Amino acid sequence: MTRRLILSAITLLFSSSSSFADPAPKDMKLFLLIGQSNMAGRGKVEPKDQEVNPQIFMLTKDLQWVPAKDPLHFDKPAAGVGLGSEFAREVSKADPKMTIGLIPCAVGGTTLDQWKDGSPLYKTAVERATEAMKQGTLAGILWHQGESDSSPALAATYEDRLTKMMRSLRKDLKAEKVPVILGELSRGFKNNDAVNEQLAKSAKKIPLCGLATTEGLEVALHFNSASYRKLGARYAAEYLKLAKP
């Protein structure tokens, strides 16, 4: 009798503890966040950046879904506030019934060539997005990168290389009709404007693509938290023009 009671107690313990763990959200609208440090975010995390929205989730490094809060990324210890959280908040305001899943994949200091089809970063992004799509549908691809390609020689070929990469990414994710949002680099900082010209051309060449401007934002290698939030809102505005939820 005693052994039976113990077994019953153990069964009750495990069944009770499992009930406390919320299942992963389903039917989410998923957004892939890729690029370098300004996508990963380097802004100072403030208390409001730790507030969670019950409709917004993020995929962790170990492929677990948790309520989203900054930092979303885990590429480097310096990861902080980026544009992704504000993007999600603005999209959620437009459709409060939508459950949003963010897929952080950006890595600071990376070049566009490190994101080309077949590269480790590209493969990781595809793998994480594919895993995420078990819980929803890919709804958007957000790209912010270019500071590492701002030399005259690299900037000159940026449009062609980015267009090819996005074409491959959409094909591999079966996302030909999924909106792509690009973001300008900080205007007036070093040779960023050369890349910004290429980003503008890319946005016109890539189907279903928007471009978030950095006009009036901080002029620096990395934006501050306030500028990241403004940029995230601009990404959301571009996305909503294309998606029309």
C-alpha positions as CSV (number, residue, x, y, z in Angstrom):
1,M,0.0,0.0,0.0
2,T,2.8,2.4,0.9
3,R,4.6,1.8,-2.4
4,R,1.4,2.4,-4.3
5,L,0.8,5.7,-2.4
6,I,4.3,6.9,-3.2
7,L,3.9,6.1,-6.9
8,S,0.6,7.9,-6.9
9,A,2.2,10.9,-5.3
10,I,5.1,11.0,-7.8
11,T,2.6,10.8,-10.7
12,L,0.6,13.6,-9.2
13,L,3.7,15.7,-8.7
14,F,4.8,15.5,-12.3
15,S,1.4,15.9,-13.8
16,S,0.9,19.0,-11.6
17,S,4.2,20.6,-12.4
18,S,3.7,20.1,-16.1
19,S,0.5,22.0,-15.9
20,F,2.4,25.1,-14.8
21,A,4.4,25.2,-18.0
22,D,2.5,27.1,-20.7
23,P,2.5,25.3,-24.1
24,A,4.3,27.1,-26.9
25,P,2.0,29.6,-28.7
26,K,0.4,28.3,-31.9
27,D,-0.7,30.1,-35.1
28,M,1.8,32.9,-34.5
29,K,2.8,35.4,-37.2
30,L,6.6,35.0,-37.3
31,F,9.2,37.6,-38.1
32,L,12.8,36.8,-38.9
33,L,15.3,39.3,-37.6
34,I,18.7,39.2,-39.4
35,G,21.7,41.4,-40.0
36,Q,24.4,42.8,-37.8
37,S,24.6,44.8,-34.6
38,N,22.0,47.4,-35.2
39,M,19.5,44.6,-35.8
40,A,20.7,42.7,-32.7
41,G,20.5,46.0,-30.7
42,R,23.0,47.9,-28.7
43,G,20.8,50.3,-26.8
44,K,20.6,50.6,-23.0
45,V,17.9,48.4,-21.6
46,E,15.4,50.4,-19.5
47,P,12.6,49.1,-17.3
48,K,10.0,49.7,-20.0
49,D,12.0,47.4,-22.3
50,Q,11.5,44.6,-19.8
51,E,7.7,44.9,-19.9
52,V,6.1,41.9,-21.7
53,N,3.1,41.9,-24.0
54,P,1.1,38.6,-23.7
55,Q,0.8,38.6,-27.5
56,I,4.5,38.9,-28.3
57,F,7.0,36.0,-28.0
58,M,10.7,35.4,-28.9
59,L,12.6,32.3,-29.8
60,T,15.6,31.8,-27.5
61,K,19.0,30.6,-28.4
62,D,18.0,27.1,-27.4
63,L,14.8,27.2,-29.5
64,Q,12.3,27.9,-26.7
65,W,9.4,30.3,-26.9
66,V,9.3,32.9,-24.1
67,P,7.6,36.2,-23.7
68,A,9.6,38.8,-25.6
69,K,11.6,41.4,-23.8
70,D,15.0,43.1,-24.5
71,P,17.5,42.0,-25.3
72,L,16.0,39.8,-27.9
73,H,19.4,38.8,-29.3
74,F,22.2,36.8,-27.7
75,D,25.0,37.3,-30.3
76,K,27.3,39.2,-27.9
77,P,27.3,40.4,-24.2
78,A,26.7,43.9,-25.6
79,A,23.2,43.0,-26.9
80,G,20.6,45.4,-25.7
81,V,17.6,47.3,-27.0
82,G,17.1,47.0,-30.8
83,L,14.3,47.7,-33.2
84,G,12.6,44.3,-33.0
85,S,10.6,44.9,-29.8
86,E,9.1,48.2,-30.9
87,F,8.3,46.8,-34.3
88,A,6.3,44.0,-32.7
89,R,4.5,46.4,-30.4
90,E,3.4,48.6,-33.3
91,V,2.3,45.6,-35.4
92,S,0.4,44.3,-32.4
93,K,-1.4,47.6,-32.0
94,A,-2.6,47.3,-35.6
95,D,-4.0,43.8,-34.9
96,P,-4.4,43.1,-31.2
97,K,-5.6,39.6,-31.9
98,M,-2.4,38.6,-33.6
99,T,0.1,36.6,-31.7
100,I,3.6,37.6,-32.8
101,G,6.8,35.4,-32.7
102,L,10.2,37.1,-33.1
103,I,13.1,35.0,-34.4
104,P,16.4,36.7,-33.5
105,C,19.3,35.7,-35.7
106,A,21.4,38.9,-36.1
107,V,25.1,38.8,-35.3
108,G,27.1,42.0,-34.7
109,G,30.1,42.8,-37.0
110,T,29.0,40.5,-39.8
111,T,29.4,41.3,-43.5
112,L,26.8,40.7,-46.2
113,D,29.0,37.9,-47.6
114,Q,28.7,36.1,-44.3
115,W,25.0,36.0,-44.9
116,K,25.1,34.6,-48.4
117,D,23.3,31.4,-49.4
118,G,25.2,28.4,-47.9
119,S,27.1,30.3,-45.2
120,P,26.9,29.3,-41.5
121,L,24.8,32.4,-40.6
122,Y,22.4,31.8,-43.5
123,K,22.0,28.1,-42.6
124,T,21.4,29.0,-38.9
125,A,18.7,31.6,-39.8
126,V,16.9,29.1,-42.1
127,E,17.1,26.3,-39.4
128,R,15.8,28.6,-36.7
129,A,13.0,30.0,-38.9
130,T,12.0,26.4,-40.0
131,E,11.8,25.3,-36.4
132,A,9.8,28.4,-35.5
133,M,7.3,27.7,-38.3
134,K,6.2,24.6,-36.5
135,Q,4.3,27.1,-34.3
136,G,3.1,29.6,-37.0
137,T,3.5,31.2,-40.4
138,L,6.4,33.4,-41.5
139,A,5.0,36.9,-42.0
140,G,8.0,39.1,-42.5
141,I,11.8,39.3,-42.9
142,L,13.5,42.2,-41.3
143,W,17.0,43.1,-42.4
144,H,19.5,45.7,-41.0
145,Q,23.1,45.4,-42.1
146,G,25.7,47.3,-44.1
147,E,28.1,49.0,-41.8
148,S,30.6,46.2,-42.4
149,D,30.1,46.8,-46.2
150,S,30.5,50.5,-46.3
151,S,33.8,50.7,-48.0
152,P,33.5,52.0,-51.6
153,A,34.4,48.6,-53.2
154,L,31.9,46.6,-51.1
155,A,29.1,49.3,-51.3
156,A,29.3,49.3,-55.1
157,T,28.1,45.6,-55.2
158,Y,25.8,45.7,-52.2
159,E,22.5,45.8,-54.2
160,D,23.3,42.8,-56.4
161,R,24.6,40.7,-53.4
162,L,21.6,41.6,-51.2
163,T,19.1,40.9,-53.9
164,K,20.5,37.5,-54.6
165,M,20.6,36.6,-50.9
166,M,17.0,37.6,-50.3
167,R,15.9,35.7,-53.4
168,S,17.6,32.5,-52.0
169,L,16.3,33.1,-48.5
170,R,12.7,33.4,-49.7
171,K,13.0,30.3,-51.8
172,D,14.4,28.2,-49.0
173,L,11.7,29.4,-46.6
174,K,9.0,29.1,-49.2
175,A,8.3,32.8,-48.5
176,E,8.2,34.4,-52.0
177,K,5.1,36.5,-51.0
178,V,6.4,37.4,-47.5
179,P,7.2,41.1,-47.1
180,V,10.9,42.1,-46.6
181,I,11.7,45.3,-44.7
182,L,15.2,46.8,-45.1
183,G,16.5,49.6,-42.9
184,E,18.8,52.4,-43.7
185,L,22.1,52.8,-41.8
186,S,22.7,55.9,-39.7
187,R,22.7,58.8,-42.2
188,G,25.9,60.9,-42.4
189,F,28.1,58.4,-40.5
190,K,31.3,57.7,-42.3
191,N,30.5,56.0,-45.6
192,N,27.0,54.8,-44.7
193,D,25.3,56.9,-47.3
194,A,26.9,54.8,-50.1
195,V,25.2,51.7,-48.6
196,N,21.9,53.6,-48.1
197,E,21.8,54.4,-51.8
198,Q,22.2,50.6,-52.5
199,L,19.5,49.8,-49.9
200,A,17.1,52.2,-51.7
201,K,17.8,50.5,-55.0
202,S,17.4,47.1,-53.4
203,A,14.0,48.0,-52.0
204,K,12.8,48.8,-55.5
205,K,14.3,45.7,-57.0
206,I,13.2,43.1,-54.4
207,P,9.4,42.3,-54.8
208,L,7.2,43.2,-51.9
209,C,9.9,45.2,-50.1
210,G,9.8,48.3,-47.9
211,L,12.6,50.6,-46.7
212,A,12.6,52.2,-43.2
213,T,14.5,55.5,-43.1
214,T,16.8,56.7,-40.4
215,E,16.2,60.4,-41.2
216,G,16.5,62.4,-38.0
217,L,17.9,59.5,-35.9
218,E,21.2,59.5,-34.0
219,V,24.3,59.8,-36.2
220,A,26.5,57.1,-34.8
221,L,27.7,53.5,-35.5
222,H,25.1,52.2,-33.1
223,F,21.8,54.0,-32.3
224,N,20.7,54.8,-28.8
225,S,17.6,53.2,-27.4
226,A,15.2,56.0,-28.3
227,S,16.4,55.9,-32.0
228,Y,16.0,52.1,-32.0
229,R,12.4,52.4,-30.9
230,K,11.7,55.0,-33.6
231,L,13.4,52.8,-36.2
232,G,11.3,49.8,-35.1
233,A,8.1,51.9,-35.5
234,R,9.2,52.8,-39.0
235,Y,9.9,49.2,-39.9
236,A,6.3,48.4,-38.6
237,A,4.9,51.2,-40.7
238,E,6.6,49.8,-43.8
239,Y,5.4,46.3,-43.0
240,L,1.8,47.4,-42.5
241,K,1.8,49.1,-45.9
242,L,2.7,45.8,-47.5
243,A,0.8,43.3,-45.3
244,K,-2.4,45.3,-44.7
245,P,-3.6,43.1,-41.8
